[in-house]
Amino acid sequence: MPKRRQGQDVIDFEDVTFGYGDTPLLAGVSLHLAPGSFHFLTGPSGAGKTTLLRLCYADLTPDQGHVALFGQDTRAMSRDDVALARRRIGVVHQDQKFLDHLPLAENLALPLTVSGQPGPSETDLAELLRWVGLEAQAEALPPALSGGERQRAALARAIIMSPEIILADEPTGNVDWEMSLRLLRLIVELNRMGKTILIATHDLNLIRTAKQQVQARVLRISNRQLHQAGADL
């Protein structure tokens, strides 16, 4: 697959099939995420939303077809290539795992530490904490955080490396509606800064609210395939 040229999609799926056993979970999936686009991914539990996200950051490779990140076929990428690509992708995992013995500020800086980059300046880290409304929790240990605080912390950690793409797996799954709207405002702001967004969610109210603020495309996994959702959300 050729190298990505300026203006090409940042993530491309071409006729992708993937399964964990003999039966494919995803079959014949094509997906094209343009720079700065906003996508929602819906579908019933077990349909393959998390699996599709994992394919998007090369945590999995397809059984058939091609996935390209920034123009590179993930099957042909070396370990170093994958590591470099992941620096450009921020992931908000559904389980929001933190190191419970480290204060929040140190947890947020971990992606930089793990990748061998210099840690953030105190000013930059303080600004990030302010942006997600967690400046008062900088020294708190993760077990002391509420569900909403953990979700905002997970978003902050995902963007600490200034990624081009944000992938979020059910980012509002365990918080109330007010906190869901707060998280959505942060994600919409990231999109307006030019970030590409892909959110897996069951929350149709969240999707309806987002579509009033940004041009968001809604995709649905059904019968192992990916379809564009209609206007009946």
Summary of the structure (lengths in Angstrom):
residues: 233
radius of gyration: 17.5
end to end distance: 35.9
largest distance: 51.5
contacts: 717
relative contact order: 0.18
helix: 35%
strand: 23%
